[in-house]
Amino acid sequence: MLHKLQAIIIILTIVGMAASIGSYLAYKEGLACTPEDSPSTPLGDNGLGTPPASIGLPSMESGGLFECQRVYSVRGARVLGLHFSELAPIYFSILLALSILSLHRPIKGLTLKTQLALYIVGVLTLPYLWFLEYKANALCTYCTIMHAIIILNLIILIKIMKI
C-alpha cells in the first residue's frame, strides 16, 4: 500500500511538472507579444505584419474564463524577480527528485519531511495565487492543474507519514 501511494505521488508530480513546463512555455511565448497586441490576442501581429514565432503550444486562451496569458500579466506574479511560471518547473523538479529518492530511503527520512515542507509552502502560497487569478478575472488551466496536484499530494503524503 505504501509503495502504491508513493507511486501515485510520483505520477501526479510528473503531471504537475508537465503542467509547469507547459505554463513556462506559454508564459515565454506570451513575452513575444508587443505592447500593441490586444489582451484578447496576446500572440497576434508583432507589428511587422507577421505573427511572432510560435512553438505550437496551446496558450490556453479561449477568450473566456480560462486565459493563462491574462493571469501571467498580473502585477505581483513575480517573486525575487522570477515569474511564478519560471519557478514552477524548479519546484516540481525538486519534488519529483524527492519523491523518487523517498522510495530508497527510510520512510520517516529526510526526503519525506522535505517534501512535506515544500507541499506546505505550496499550499500556503495557493491563496495568493488564487488572488492573482481573481485580480486577472481569469483562470489559468496549467495553474489549476498544478494547484490540484499540490493539494492532492499533500493529502497523500500526510497519509503516508501518518501525521
C-alpha positions as CSV (number, residue, x, y, z in Angstrom):
1,M,0.0,0.0,0.0
2,L,2.8,2.4,0.9
3,H,4.6,2.0,-2.4
4,K,1.3,2.5,-4.3
5,L,0.8,5.8,-2.5
6,Q,4.4,6.8,-3.3
7,A,3.8,5.8,-6.9
8,I,0.7,7.9,-7.1
9,I,2.7,10.9,-5.8
10,I,5.3,10.3,-8.4
11,I,2.8,10.1,-11.2
12,L,0.9,13.2,-10.0
13,T,4.2,15.1,-9.7
14,I,5.1,14.2,-13.3
15,V,1.8,15.6,-14.4
16,G,2.5,18.7,-12.3
17,M,5.9,19.0,-13.9
18,A,4.4,18.7,-17.4
19,A,1.8,21.4,-16.5
20,S,4.6,23.6,-15.1
21,I,6.6,23.3,-18.2
22,G,3.6,24.0,-20.3
23,S,2.9,27.1,-18.2
24,Y,6.5,28.2,-18.5
25,L,6.5,27.8,-22.3
26,A,3.1,29.5,-22.7
27,Y,4.4,32.4,-20.5
28,K,7.6,32.7,-22.6
29,E,5.6,32.6,-25.8
30,G,3.4,35.4,-24.4
31,L,6.5,37.5,-23.9
32,A,6.9,37.6,-27.7
33,C,3.9,40.0,-27.8
34,T,4.4,43.6,-28.4
35,P,2.6,46.3,-26.4
36,E,0.3,46.9,-29.4
37,D,-1.2,43.4,-29.1
38,S,-4.6,43.3,-27.5
39,P,-5.0,41.3,-24.3
40,S,-7.5,39.0,-26.1
41,T,-5.0,38.2,-28.8
42,P,-1.7,38.0,-27.0
43,L,0.0,36.1,-29.8
44,G,-1.2,38.4,-32.5
45,D,0.6,40.5,-35.1
46,N,4.0,41.7,-33.9
47,G,3.9,45.0,-35.7
48,L,5.9,43.7,-38.7
49,G,2.9,42.2,-40.5
50,T,3.8,38.7,-39.3
51,P,2.8,36.8,-36.2
52,P,5.6,36.2,-33.7
53,A,7.3,32.8,-33.8
54,S,5.2,30.2,-32.0
55,I,6.3,26.9,-30.6
56,G,2.9,25.5,-31.3
57,L,2.0,25.1,-27.7
58,P,-1.7,25.7,-26.8
59,S,-1.8,29.0,-25.0
60,M,-5.0,28.0,-23.1
61,E,-6.6,31.2,-24.5
62,S,-10.3,30.7,-25.1
63,G,-11.5,34.3,-24.9
64,G,-13.4,33.4,-21.8
65,L,-12.7,32.4,-18.2
66,F,-9.6,30.3,-18.9
67,E,-7.0,32.8,-20.1
68,C,-3.5,32.0,-18.9
69,Q,-1.8,35.0,-20.5
70,R,-4.2,37.3,-18.6
71,V,-3.1,35.7,-15.4
72,Y,0.6,35.7,-16.3
73,S,0.4,39.5,-16.9
74,V,-1.0,40.4,-13.5
75,R,1.3,42.6,-11.3
76,G,2.6,40.6,-8.4
77,A,3.1,37.4,-10.3
78,R,6.8,37.6,-9.5
79,V,8.9,36.5,-6.5
80,L,12.6,37.5,-6.2
81,G,12.5,38.8,-9.8
82,L,11.2,35.4,-11.2
83,H,7.7,34.9,-12.5
84,F,5.8,32.0,-10.9
85,S,5.8,30.3,-14.3
86,E,9.6,30.2,-14.1
87,L,9.6,28.9,-10.5
88,A,7.0,26.1,-11.0
89,P,9.3,23.8,-13.1
90,I,12.0,24.1,-10.5
91,Y,9.5,23.4,-7.7
92,F,8.1,20.3,-9.4
93,S,11.6,19.0,-10.4
94,I,12.7,19.2,-6.7
95,L,9.5,17.4,-5.6
96,L,9.9,14.7,-8.3
97,A,13.5,14.1,-7.2
98,L,12.5,13.9,-3.6
99,S,9.6,11.5,-4.5
100,I,11.9,9.2,-6.3
101,L,14.5,9.3,-3.5
102,S,11.9,8.5,-0.9
103,L,11.4,5.1,-2.4
104,H,15.0,4.3,-1.5
105,R,15.3,5.9,1.9
106,P,13.6,5.1,5.2
107,I,10.0,6.2,5.2
108,K,10.5,8.6,8.0
109,G,13.6,10.0,6.4
110,L,14.6,13.5,5.4
111,T,13.2,13.2,1.9
112,L,9.6,12.9,3.1
113,K,10.0,15.6,5.7
114,T,11.4,17.9,3.0
115,Q,8.6,17.0,0.6
116,L,6.1,17.8,3.4
117,A,7.7,21.2,4.0
118,L,7.6,22.0,0.3
119,Y,4.0,20.9,-0.1
120,I,3.0,23.0,2.9
121,V,4.8,26.0,1.4
122,G,2.9,25.3,-1.9
123,V,-0.5,25.1,-0.1
124,L,0.2,28.3,1.8
125,T,1.1,30.0,-1.5
126,L,-2.2,29.0,-3.1
127,P,-4.4,31.7,-1.7
128,Y,-2.1,34.3,-3.1
129,L,-2.0,32.6,-6.5
130,W,-5.9,32.4,-6.4
131,F,-5.9,36.1,-5.6
132,L,-3.8,36.8,-8.7
133,E,-6.3,34.8,-10.8
134,Y,-9.1,36.8,-9.2
135,K,-7.3,40.0,-10.0
136,A,-7.0,38.9,-13.6
137,N,-10.6,37.9,-13.7
138,A,-9.4,34.7,-15.3
139,L,-8.2,31.2,-14.5
140,C,-5.0,29.5,-15.9
141,T,-5.6,25.9,-16.8
142,Y,-2.0,25.0,-16.2
143,C,-2.0,26.7,-12.8
144,T,-5.3,25.0,-11.8
145,I,-3.8,21.6,-12.6
146,M,-0.7,22.4,-10.5
147,H,-2.8,23.7,-7.6
148,A,-4.9,20.5,-7.5
149,I,-1.8,18.3,-7.6
150,I,-0.1,20.2,-4.7
151,I,-3.2,19.7,-2.6
152,L,-3.7,16.0,-3.5
153,N,0.0,15.2,-3.0
154,L,0.0,16.9,0.4
155,I,-3.0,14.8,1.5
156,I,-1.4,11.6,0.2
157,L,1.9,12.4,1.9
158,I,0.2,13.0,5.2
159,K,-1.4,9.6,4.8
160,I,2.0,8.0,4.1
161,M,3.6,9.7,7.1
162,K,0.6,9.1,9.3
163,I,0.7,12.6,10.7
